[in-house]
Amino acid sequence: MGWIRPINFSKLSGMANVKTRFRRPTPPEQQILERLTVRLVTDRAEQARFDQLIEEHHYLHSATLVGEHLRYVVSYHGIGVGTRD
């Protein structure tokens, strides 16, 4: 998996003195990254579970979202990251 250098927005906005820090992941970090999966939540039951976890663990204790939004879940080897299940 190749890494793409992020766009240096500091040059676009006139902040030329701000330096962008970038480093490649170490081999152990890369192995972890390659096993992470990020996917969109589309199933209604999964959306309900997502909202339940937000209400339980987010500091605002509210899953009410305003405007257009997408919900994503991250898993590592098929196990949800940040969940206790």
N, C-alpha and C positions, 0 to 999 in steps of 0.2 A: 504494500500500500504506500503510495507516494504522498508526500506532504506538500501542500501548496502554501507559499509564503502569503500571509495576509496582506491586503491592500493597505498601503501606508496612507491613511486618511489625514495624517498630520500635514502632509504636503498639499493636500487638496484644500484644507481649511486655513492655510496660512500659518500653521503651527510647526514650522520647519525645525525648531529647536527641540521638539519632543522626539525621542528615539523610541522606535518600536523594538521590544525585546522578543526574540524568537529563538527557540532551541528545539532540536529534534529530540523526540523521546528516547530514553535509554532502551536497550533491548528488552529488559523486563517490563518496562512501561508499554512498549509497543505490543508485546504479547497480550497484555491486558486489554489495550485498545482494540486489538483485532478481534477479541472475543465479546466486545460490547455490541449490543444491538439496540438501535433507536427506532421505534416505530410509532405510527399514528394510531391513536385509540379511535376505533370506528364502531365497535359493538356497544349497544346501549347498556348491557349488563356491565361491561368493563368501564364505561363512562360513569355508571353509578358507583362502582368500586373506587374509581379515581376520585370522584367527588367526596366519597366517604373518607378516604385517606387525607384529602386536603382539609376537610372539616376537623378531623381528629388531630392533625399534626401541624398545620400551617398556623402561624402566630395570629392571624386574623380569625381563624376558625370559621371561615366561610368559603364555599366553593362557587359563590355567585361570580360569574365572569361577565364583563361588560363588553359589548361590541363583538366583532368577529374574533374567533379564537380557535386554536387547535390544542389538543391534549396529546402529549407524547409520553411514552413509557420507555425506560431503559432497562435492559436485562443483561446479565453476565452469565453465560452458559445456561440461558433459559430461566434464570432466577431473577426476579425483580430486584433492581437496585434501589435501596432505600425503603424496602418493605420488610416486614417481619415474618412474612409467610414463607 
